[in-house]
């Protein structure tokens, strides 16, 4: 624990939430988009990707002594805003004050990404299968492998927090890291965004083939994927079918010509 924890007055979770609510209201009024982390139930994460992120996080001894406080903070609603972007996580975490957290995560090296794609080739049928984590044991072990998988190692993570705690990972950063796991429950594609890679490259065979082309793997329509996950897949929209032309029926009325009556010639009287 940093020195400030021994001298600052205790602030209850209810007081922290009240202060945070005021600050969030102020920022929202200014037009800022706020996306809090909300834990439903006891588990921080409940899906394959969310749980895998948390398991990986807890596997590093570098973070072990800070994670318990982070779990408490994220569970009691202290992460009032969290955004996951390309190579970066930013958050607002409510403590004695509202602290700003920034976590930079290195892009997955191209060589490592190519090797990962090669190991998964032909093993993932659809985007739904990938994002829902319905993978074979071999693929699950591949993507979550500590050295060769998708998750970042401590040396690939740079963390900062506006709090006065001098520790490399303070409780606010730990809460943010757990918040990422919770966010992956709802938006698993964010893990690939965070590592700066395109998740569709793992399952190229799941993208609909061009007109006239053939695909040996199950195909799922892009609009269905958008409905399920709210994600977009590159490419032109599928052409809409033209409305069927109105066919002329054989029963259509034919125009008939009436015979012209011949005028009778009356002889003139002499």
C-alpha positions as CSV (number, residue, x, y, z in Angstrom):
1,X,0.0,0.0,0.0
2,X,1.2,3.5,-0.8
3,X,2.0,6.0,1.9
4,X,-1.2,8.0,1.3
5,X,-3.4,5.1,2.4
6,X,-2.1,5.4,5.9
7,X,-2.9,9.1,6.4
8,X,-5.9,9.8,4.3
9,X,-9.3,9.6,6.1
10,X,-11.5,6.6,5.3
11,X,-14.1,7.2,2.6
12,X,-17.0,4.7,2.5
13,X,-18.1,3.2,-0.8
14,X,-21.4,5.1,-0.5
15,X,-19.6,8.4,-0.2
16,X,-17.3,7.5,-3.1
17,X,-20.4,6.7,-5.3
18,X,-22.1,9.9,-4.3
19,X,-19.0,12.0,-5.2
20,X,-18.5,10.1,-8.4
21,X,-22.2,10.6,-9.4
22,X,-21.8,14.4,-9.1
23,X,-18.7,14.4,-11.2
24,X,-20.2,12.1,-13.8
25,X,-23.3,14.3,-14.0
26,X,-21.0,17.3,-14.5
27,X,-19.1,15.6,-17.3
28,X,-22.2,14.3,-19.0
29,X,-23.7,17.8,-18.9
30,X,-20.6,18.9,-20.8
31,X,-21.3,16.3,-23.5
32,X,-18.8,13.6,-22.4
33,X,-19.9,10.0,-23.1
34,X,-19.8,7.9,-19.9
35,X,-19.7,4.1,-19.9
36,X,-19.7,2.7,-16.3
37,X,-18.8,-0.9,-15.4
38,X,-21.8,-2.7,-13.8
39,X,-21.3,-6.0,-12.2
40,X,-24.4,-8.2,-12.2
41,X,-24.2,-11.0,-9.6
42,X,-21.1,-12.2,-7.8
43,X,-18.9,-13.0,-10.8
44,X,-17.0,-10.1,-12.4
45,X,-17.0,-12.0,-15.7
46,X,-19.2,-14.9,-16.9
47,X,-18.3,-15.6,-20.5
48,X,-15.3,-17.4,-22.1
49,X,-13.4,-14.2,-23.1
50,X,-14.2,-12.3,-19.9
51,X,-13.2,-15.1,-17.6
52,X,-10.1,-15.9,-19.7
53,X,-8.9,-12.2,-19.3
54,X,-9.4,-12.3,-15.5
55,X,-7.7,-15.7,-15.2
56,X,-4.7,-14.4,-17.2
57,X,-4.5,-11.3,-15.1
58,X,-4.5,-13.3,-11.9
59,X,-1.7,-15.6,-13.2
60,X,0.9,-12.9,-13.0
61,X,2.7,-12.6,-9.7
62,X,3.6,-9.0,-10.5
63,X,0.0,-8.0,-9.9
64,X,-1.0,-10.4,-7.1
65,X,-0.9,-8.1,-4.1
66,X,-3.0,-5.4,-5.7
67,X,-5.8,-7.4,-7.3
68,X,-8.0,-8.1,-4.2
69,X,-8.6,-4.4,-3.7
70,X,-9.2,-4.0,-7.4
71,X,-11.9,-6.7,-7.3
72,X,-13.6,-4.9,-4.4
73,X,-13.6,-1.6,-6.2
74,X,-15.0,-2.9,-9.5
75,X,-17.7,-4.9,-7.7
76,X,-18.9,-1.9,-5.7
77,X,-19.3,0.3,-8.8
78,X,-16.2,2.4,-8.4
79,X,-15.3,2.2,-12.1
80,X,-17.7,4.9,-13.3
81,X,-16.3,5.1,-16.8
82,X,-14.3,2.7,-19.0
83,X,-13.3,2.8,-22.6
84,X,-11.4,0.2,-24.6
85,X,-9.7,1.5,-27.8
86,X,-7.0,0.4,-30.1
87,X,-4.0,-0.3,-27.8
88,X,-5.4,1.7,-24.9
89,X,-7.8,1.5,-21.9
90,X,-9.0,4.7,-20.1
91,X,-11.1,4.9,-17.0
92,X,-12.5,7.0,-14.3
93,X,-12.3,5.3,-10.9
94,X,-13.9,6.6,-7.7
95,X,-11.7,6.6,-4.7
96,X,-11.1,9.4,-2.2
97,X,-11.4,11.4,-5.3
98,X,-12.3,10.6,-8.9
99,X,-9.0,9.3,-10.4
100,X,-8.1,9.0,-14.1
101,X,-6.5,5.8,-15.2
102,X,-4.7,5.2,-18.5
103,X,-3.4,1.8,-19.6
104,X,-1.4,1.4,-22.8
105,X,-1.1,-2.1,-24.2
106,X,1.3,-3.0,-27.0
107,X,0.0,-4.3,-30.3
108,X,0.3,-8.0,-30.8
109,X,3.5,-8.5,-32.8
110,X,2.8,-9.3,-36.5
111,X,4.9,-12.5,-36.3
112,X,3.0,-13.7,-33.3
113,X,-0.4,-12.9,-34.9
114,X,0.6,-14.7,-38.1
115,X,1.6,-17.8,-36.1
116,X,-1.6,-17.7,-34.1
117,X,-3.7,-17.5,-37.2
118,X,-1.7,-20.5,-38.7
119,X,-2.4,-22.6,-35.6
120,X,-6.2,-21.7,-35.7
121,X,-6.5,-22.2,-39.5
122,X,-9.5,-24.3,-40.3
123,X,-10.5,-24.8,-36.7
124,X,-13.0,-22.0,-36.3
125,X,-16.1,-22.2,-38.3
126,X,-17.9,-18.8,-37.8
127,X,-17.6,-15.5,-36.1
128,X,-20.4,-16.5,-33.7
129,X,-18.4,-19.5,-32.7
130,X,-15.3,-17.3,-32.1
131,X,-17.0,-14.4,-30.2
132,X,-19.2,-16.7,-28.1
133,X,-16.1,-18.7,-27.2
134,X,-17.6,-21.9,-28.5
135,X,-14.2,-23.3,-29.5
136,X,-12.6,-26.6,-29.4
137,X,-10.2,-27.3,-26.5
138,X,-7.2,-27.0,-28.8
139,X,-8.2,-23.6,-30.1
140,X,-9.1,-22.4,-26.6
141,X,-5.7,-23.4,-25.4
142,X,-4.1,-21.7,-28.4
143,X,-5.8,-18.3,-28.0
144,X,-5.3,-18.1,-24.2
145,X,-1.7,-19.5,-24.1
146,X,0.4,-17.4,-21.7
147,X,3.3,-16.9,-24.2
148,X,1.7,-17.4,-27.6
149,X,-1.9,-16.3,-27.2
150,X,-3.8,-13.0,-27.4
151,X,-3.5,-11.7,-23.8
152,X,-0.8,-9.1,-23.0
153,X,2.1,-9.9,-20.6
154,X,3.1,-7.4,-17.9
155,X,6.0,-6.1,-19.9
156,X,3.6,-5.2,-22.7
157,X,1.4,-3.1,-20.3
158,X,2.2,0.5,-19.3
159,X,-0.1,1.8,-16.5
160,X,-0.7,5.3,-14.9
161,X,-3.2,6.7,-12.4
162,X,-3.7,10.2,-11.2
163,X,-3.8,9.0,-7.5
164,X,-0.8,9.6,-5.3
165,X,-0.1,5.8,-4.8
166,X,3.5,5.1,-6.0
167,X,2.8,1.4,-6.7
168,X,3.1,0.2,-10.3
169,X,-0.5,-1.1,-10.1
170,X,-2.7,0.7,-7.6
171,X,-6.2,-0.5,-6.7
172,X,-7.7,1.9,-9.2
173,X,-5.7,0.4,-12.1
174,X,-6.5,-3.1,-10.8
175,X,-10.2,-2.3,-10.8
176,X,-9.9,-1.0,-14.4
177,X,-8.2,-4.2,-15.5
178,X,-11.0,-6.3,-14.0
179,X,-13.4,-3.9,-15.7
180,X,-12.0,-4.9,-19.0
181,X,-12.8,-8.5,-18.3
182,X,-16.4,-7.5,-17.6
183,X,-16.6,-5.5,-20.7
184,X,-15.4,-8.5,-22.8
185,X,-18.5,-10.3,-21.7
186,X,-20.6,-8.0,-23.8
187,X,-18.1,-7.0,-26.5
188,X,-15.5,-9.8,-26.9
189,X,-14.2,-8.2,-30.2
190,X,-12.7,-5.5,-28.0
191,X,-9.9,-7.8,-27.0
192,X,-8.8,-7.9,-30.7
193,X,-9.2,-4.1,-30.9
194,X,-7.0,-3.7,-27.8
195,X,-4.3,-5.8,-29.4
196,X,-4.6,-4.0,-32.7
197,X,-5.5,-7.1,-34.8
198,X,-8.6,-7.9,-36.9
199,X,-10.5,-10.8,-35.4
200,X,-12.1,-11.7,-38.8
201,X,-8.7,-12.8,-40.0
202,X,-9.0,-15.9,-37.7
203,X,-12.1,-17.1,-39.5
204,X,-11.9,-15.9,-43.1
205,X,-13.9,-18.8,-44.2
206,X,-16.9,-17.6,-42.2
207,X,-17.3,-14.4,-44.2
208,X,-19.8,-14.9,-47.1
209,X,-18.0,-15.8,-50.4
210,X,-18.4,-13.4,-53.4
211,X,-21.2,-14.0,-55.8
212,X,-20.5,-17.2,-57.8
213,X,-17.8,-18.3,-55.3
214,X,-17.9,-21.4,-53.1
215,X,-17.1,-21.9,-49.5
216,X,-16.5,-25.2,-47.8
217,X,-17.2,-23.8,-44.3
218,X,-20.5,-22.7,-42.7
219,X,-21.5,-19.2,-43.8
220,X,-23.3,-16.7,-41.6
221,X,-24.8,-13.6,-43.0
222,X,-23.2,-10.3,-42.0
223,X,-26.5,-8.7,-41.0
224,X,-27.1,-11.6,-38.6
225,X,-23.7,-11.0,-37.0
226,X,-24.5,-7.3,-36.6
227,X,-27.8,-8.1,-34.9
228,X,-26.0,-10.5,-32.4
229,X,-22.9,-8.6,-31.6
230,X,-23.3,-5.1,-32.9
231,X,-20.2,-5.4,-35.0
232,X,-19.5,-4.5,-38.6
233,X,-17.7,-6.6,-41.2
234,X,-16.0,-4.9,-44.1
235,X,-17.3,-5.3,-47.6
236,X,-20.1,-4.0,-49.7
237,X,-23.6,-4.7,-48.6
238,X,-25.4,-7.6,-50.2
239,X,-27.3,-6.6,-53.3
240,X,-31.0,-6.4,-52.7
241,X,-33.3,-8.6,-54.9
242,X,-35.2,-6.6,-57.4
243,X,-38.9,-6.7,-57.1
244,X,-40.5,-9.2,-59.5
245,X,-41.8,-7.6,-62.7
246,X,-45.5,-7.5,-63.2
247,X,-46.3,-10.2,-65.7
248,X,-48.8,-9.7,-68.4
249,X,-51.5,-12.2,-68.3
250,X,-52.9,-13.9,-71.3
251,X,-56.3,-12.9,-70.1
252,X,-55.6,-9.2,-70.8
253,X,-58.3,-7.6,-72.9
254,X,-57.6,-7.3,-76.5
255,X,-58.7,-4.3,-78.5
256,X,-61.2,-5.4,-81.2
257,X,-62.1,-3.3,-84.2
258,X,-65.8,-3.0,-85.0
259,X,-66.7,-3.4,-88.7
260,X,-67.5,-0.1,-90.4
261,X,-71.1,-0.1,-91.8
262,X,-71.3,0.6,-95.5
263,X,-73.4,3.5,-96.5
264,X,-76.2,2.7,-99.0
265,X,-76.2,4.8,-102.2
266,X,-79.6,6.3,-103.0
267,X,-80.1,7.1,-106.7
268,X,-81.0,10.7,-107.4
269,X,-84.3,11.5,-109.1
270,X,-84.0,13.0,-112.5
